[in-house]
């Protein structure tokens, strides 16, 4: 199907803190009762960042309803397409992202989103990088998720050295660049406290071991941002009856799609086809 025939339904829901979550549902024009794929964006990203709109449109063209959304503390103001609320970005935590994702799944289940368009009995979850970790943890405790695919997923949320943590506590924040004129983004102390306080709940590898649903783990061999060993860790902890690890040679963290013209999405499209075929199989689609 041509991506030009994909319709977009924009929505807004509020989480329990009263913060808005902005999202979009893509589907073939005229489609109904479609299996749903929910995509969790990565760190320092958002639903309209980079390859996410292309991924959503491509998967929708392959017969799915595809939901993308911004985590409420992503730093994106309203439905804009850049991070400008640095204060909200700094206030984000992993627990908050898990709450946001649950709110989205609740909204689908309660037909606040996609009524008549989505098959609530066929929900798949996709996450890239940090969003992959969020997807694994959520899928391990939510029976409404029937299948999972992770792209370059992290195997742990605890990613900082003791030196970084000490400086973080001393300053009350951790800058993402030495020069604030390069990037004013910073991590608030709440993120570190979240990891330390909720370690068991945020244990991605432990969640991987509890998963009893189909799980496709995709990772690039040349990924320098999230090393291949993290995918191997996830696979090692997983129940092999349900999981499949696919390692792509000559592929980096962004699947050669840091920009649309890097290789015209050729590598990324191959990964999307792999993902689409996986979900078609799990949902018994022709």
C-alpha positions in Angstrom: 0.0 0.0 0.0 1.2 3.5 -0.8 2.1 5.6 2.3 0.2 8.5 0.7 -3.1 6.7 1.6 -2.3 6.6 5.3 -4.6 8.6 7.5 -3.4 10.3 10.7 -5.6 10.8 13.8 -4.1 13.2 16.3 -5.0 12.8 20.0 -4.3 14.1 23.5 -4.8 12.4 26.8 -3.8 13.3 30.3 -1.8 11.2 32.7 -2.6 11.0 36.4 -0.4 14.0 37.1 -2.6 16.1 34.7 0.2 16.3 32.1 -0.8 16.0 28.5 0.4 13.2 26.3 0.3 14.1 22.6 0.1 11.3 20.0 -0.8 10.2 16.6 -2.6 7.1 15.2 -1.7 6.1 11.7 -3.8 3.7 9.7 -4.8 2.8 6.1 -7.6 5.1 5.1 -10.8 3.2 5.5 -9.3 0.5 7.7 -11.0 -0.8 10.8 -10.3 -3.4 13.6 -6.6 -3.3 12.8 -3.9 -4.9 14.9 -2.2 -2.1 16.8 1.5 -1.3 17.2 2.5 1.2 19.9 6.0 2.8 19.4 8.0 4.1 22.3 10.5 6.7 21.3 14.1 6.8 22.5 16.1 9.2 24.8 16.3 12.8 23.6 13.8 12.0 20.9 10.0 12.3 20.4 7.3 11.0 18.1 8.2 13.4 15.2 12.0 12.9 15.6 14.1 11.3 12.9 12.8 8.1 11.6 9.7 7.6 13.8 7.2 9.2 11.4 8.6 7.1 8.5 8.5 4.0 10.7 4.9 4.6 11.7 3.7 5.3 8.1 5.6 2.3 6.7 4.1 -0.1 9.3 0.6 1.4 8.8 1.0 0.7 5.1 1.7 -2.9 5.9 -1.7 -3.4 7.6 -1.3 -2.1 11.1 -2.7 0.8 13.1 0.4 2.5 14.5 0.4 4.7 17.5 3.3 7.1 18.3 3.3 9.5 21.3 5.5 11.8 23.2 6.3 10.9 26.8 4.9 13.7 28.9 8.3 14.9 30.1 10.1 14.6 26.8 10.6 18.3 26.8 8.5 18.9 23.7 5.9 21.6 24.2 2.5 20.7 23.0 2.6 19.0 19.6 5.8 20.7 18.4 8.7 19.0 16.9 11.7 20.0 19.0 12.7 20.0 22.6 12.3 23.4 24.2 11.1 22.7 27.7 14.4 21.9 29.3 12.9 22.1 32.8 10.4 19.3 31.9 13.1 17.2 30.3 15.2 17.5 33.5 12.2 16.3 35.5 11.7 13.1 33.6 12.1 9.7 35.1 11.8 6.1 34.0 8.9 5.5 36.3 7.1 8.5 34.7 7.6 7.0 31.2 6.2 3.7 32.4 3.2 5.5 33.8 2.7 7.3 30.5 2.9 4.1 28.5 0.3 2.5 30.8 -1.9 5.5 30.3 -1.7 5.1 26.5 -2.5 1.3 26.7 -5.4 2.2 29.1 -6.7 4.7 26.6 -6.7 2.2 23.8 -8.3 -0.5 26.0 -11.0 2.0 27.1 -11.6 3.1 23.5 -10.5 6.7 24.2 -8.1 6.2 21.3 -8.8 4.3 18.1 -12.4 3.1 18.7 -13.4 0.9 15.8 -9.9 1.3 14.2 -7.9 -0.9 16.6 -8.2 -4.5 17.5 -7.7 -4.4 21.3 -7.0 -8.1 21.3 -3.9 -7.7 19.0 -1.6 -5.1 20.6 2.1 -5.1 19.9 4.8 -2.9 21.5 7.9 -1.5 19.8 10.7 0.4 21.5 13.9 2.0 20.3 17.0 2.3 22.6 15.8 3.6 26.0 12.2 3.2 24.7 13.0 -0.4 24.2 13.9 -0.8 27.9 10.6 0.8 28.8 8.7 -1.5 26.4 10.3 -4.6 27.9 9.5 -3.6 31.5 5.9 -2.7 30.6 5.3 -5.8 28.4 6.4 -8.0 31.3 3.5 -6.8 33.5 0.7 -6.0 31.1 -1.3 -8.9 29.7 -2.9 -6.6 27.1 0.5 -6.6 25.2 0.6 -9.7 23.0 3.9 -9.3 21.2 7.0 -7.1 21.5 9.8 -5.9 19.2 12.8 -3.9 20.4 15.3 -2.0 18.3 18.7 -1.4 19.8 17.2 -1.7 23.3 19.2 -0.9 26.5 19.6 -3.8 29.0 19.8 -1.5 32.0 18.7 2.0 33.0 21.7 2.4 35.4 24.2 3.7 32.9 26.5 6.1 34.8 29.8 5.8 36.6 30.3 6.4 40.3 32.1 9.6 39.5 29.2 10.8 37.4 26.7 9.9 40.1 28.8 11.8 42.8 28.9 14.9 40.6 25.2 14.5 39.9 24.4 14.5 43.6 26.7 17.4 44.3 25.2 19.6 41.6 21.7 18.4 41.7 21.8 17.6 38.0 23.9 16.0 35.3 24.6 18.0 32.1 24.5 16.2 28.8 27.2 18.4 27.4 30.2 20.1 29.1 29.3 23.4 27.4 25.7 24.4 28.0 25.7 26.5 24.8 26.2 23.2 22.9 23.3 21.6 24.7 21.3 23.0 27.7 19.8 19.6 28.3 20.4 18.1 31.7 19.2 15.2 33.8 17.6 16.1 37.1 18.5 14.4 40.4 15.0 12.7 40.3 16.2 10.4 37.6 19.1 9.1 39.6 16.8 8.7 42.7 14.3 6.9 40.6 16.9 4.3 39.5 18.1 3.9 43.1 14.7 3.7 44.7 12.9 1.5 42.2 15.8 -0.8 41.1 13.7 -3.9 41.1 10.8 -2.4 39.2 13.2 -0.9 36.6 15.3 -4.1 36.2 15.1 -4.7 32.4 17.0 -8.0 32.4 14.7 -9.3 35.2 11.7 -8.2 33.2 13.1 -10.0 30.2 13.2 -13.2 32.2 9.5 -12.8 33.1 8.3 -12.3 29.5 6.1 -15.0 28.2 5.1 -13.5 24.9 6.7 -13.3 21.4 9.7 -10.9 21.4 11.9 -9.8 18.5 15.2 -8.4 19.6 16.9 -6.4 16.8 20.4 -4.9 17.1 23.1 -3.5 14.9 26.5 -5.1 15.2 28.2 -1.7 14.8 26.1 0.1 17.4 28.4 2.2 19.5 25.7 3.9 21.5 24.1 0.7 22.9 26.6 -2.0 22.4 25.6 -5.4 21.0 26.4 -7.1 24.4 23.2 -5.4 25.8 21.1 -7.2 23.2 22.9 -10.4 24.0 22.2 -9.8 27.7 18.5 -9.4 27.0 18.4 -12.5 24.9 20.4 -14.5 27.5 17.8 -13.6 30.2 14.8 -14.2 27.9 12.8 -17.4 27.6 14.1 -18.8 24.3 10.7 -20.3 23.5 9.4 -16.8 22.9 12.4 -14.7 21.9 14.4 -14.2 18.7 17.6 -12.2 18.4 18.5 -10.7 15.0 21.9 -9.0 14.7 22.3 -6.8 11.6 25.8 -6.5 10.2 27.2 -3.1 9.2 24.4 -1.4 11.1 24.6 1.2 13.8 22.3 2.5 16.5 20.1 4.5 14.1 20.0 1.8 11.3 21.8 4.1 8.9 18.8 6.5 9.2 20.2 9.4 11.2 18.8 11.4 8.3 16.5 10.4 5.4 19.3 10.8 2.8 21.9 8.7 4.6 21.0 5.7 2.5 17.4 6.7 1.6 16.1 4.5 4.4 17.3 1.4 2.6 18.7 -0.3 5.7 16.0 1.0 8.0 13.3 -0.3 5.6 14.8 -3.7 5.7 14.6 -3.6 9.5 11.0 -2.4 9.2 10.1 -5.3 6.9 11.7 -7.7 9.4 9.6 -6.2 12.2 6.4 -6.2 10.1 6.8 -9.8 9.1 7.4 -10.7 12.8 4.1 -9.1 13.9 2.2 -10.5 10.9 3.3 -13.9 12.1 2.3 -13.3 15.7 -1.1 -11.9 14.8 -1.8 -14.5 12.1 -2.2 -12.0 9.4 -2.2 -13.0 5.8 
